[in-house]
Amino acid sequence: MTQPVVVLGAGIVGISCALELQRRGYQVTLTDRRGPGEETSSGNAGILSYSNITPLADPSLLSRLHRLILNLDADFRLHYPHMISLSPWLLRFVSRCRRTTYLHDGDAMAALTLASIDLHKQWIAEAQVQDLLNPVGGLKLYRYRQTFLRDRLERELLERCEVKHTLLDAGQICELEPDLKPIFARGVLIDESVSIRNPEKLCKAYAQMFVEAGGQIRLANVQSLRQQADDWVLTTDQGVETTPRLVVCMGAWTPELIGQLGYSNPLAIERGYHTIFSSAGATRLSHPIFDVDASYVMTPMDTGLRVTTGTNLTRHETAPDPRQVTLVIPRVREAFPVGEVVTRDPWMGRRPTVPDTLPLIGPAPRHRNLWLAFGHSHMGLTMGPITGQLIANFISGTEQQISPRACDPARYL
């Protein structure tokens, strides 16, 4: 008899878990209040980057900690009304801004990232959506030489993990992207990274593979859960259901649900915003670019040039504050001749982050037949497939090819 599993959350992580469990022979139901990929997974920068191995707790942050706390830099904004509640998270984060810790966490992130991008490429071929891929690599650009020098530890980590990258001078940047304005002093090309022309379409393509193989997607808003004997009882706006196995992949909404079981909230929410520009005339941007000194990422997509902002550290329930988008628009125009803004209002997403940047993936510490997969920060799109594989291995009892110890939920719960 096929064994049932319910996966809560239909973002890229939940879809990946559902797809991998289905391939192990489980009867999977994927449940969310919205359709596949329609929440946070839809609005990211769309980059599957081999450089996504760098922890956020970088030692270089310590030299400008005062500027970050005072909201003087565009890449970070702290929401002061929640300063007290965020203090425990901030202290744990700052305590990790050490070279040895950075390299240790980076090694763990590299194992997840490199394996996950390989899985993405397999799944994209299976889903026959290769047209969504932009395979030219990604550019990290520096307006100022001192900022480039500040990031030397990041490049050391890339070398350590054998991530192929090429250092660029101003002339080489112009050769790769002739329509960029000549304001960049140095750059790093992450040679083998790819970007996605529409992240939501990618999520829906994976979900379609899941449905075509017999999976079920249910639209329902989960309000509560409790364990009854060996089953999980879910109360939703569509009624009550039970399942013997439950996977929770609800991103920023996960702590609210599992808090009903007595688990603490390990997350800070990195709010991210995006806006979309049209192209100007015959100008063309081939690579996604990260303008480090101006604190935005711009990615060519099928809807235009998507510009995503830096971090707005806050709590889940805080009202949107799109000032970072307003601040970044003139900086974008300094770098590239974009056209008009085509989005009526900036899009907002919630990036759930733990102090060491590594997601929580694995069995819940104090409950049977409950598995968790959340806290992926900026790397949800990149790490979706490997998260699904790890969860499926846990549930099926399959030997893990990558050690999941660094992602153990018990370290924060």
Helices and strands as residue ranges (DSSP letters): E 4-8, H 12-23, E 27-32, G 40-42, E 47-48, G 59-64, H 65-69, E 76-78, G 80-82, H 83-95, H 99-127, G 130-132, E 133-134, E 138-142, H 145-150, H 152-160, E 165-169, H 170-176, E 186-190, E 194-196, H 199-212, E 216-219, E 222-228, E 231-236, E 239-243, E 246-248, G 251-253, H 254-258, G 259-261, E 268-279, E 289-291, G 292-294, E 296-301, E 304-309, E 311-314, H 323-335, E 338-341, E 347-353, E 360-363, E 370-374, G 377-379, H 380-396, G 405-407, G 409-411
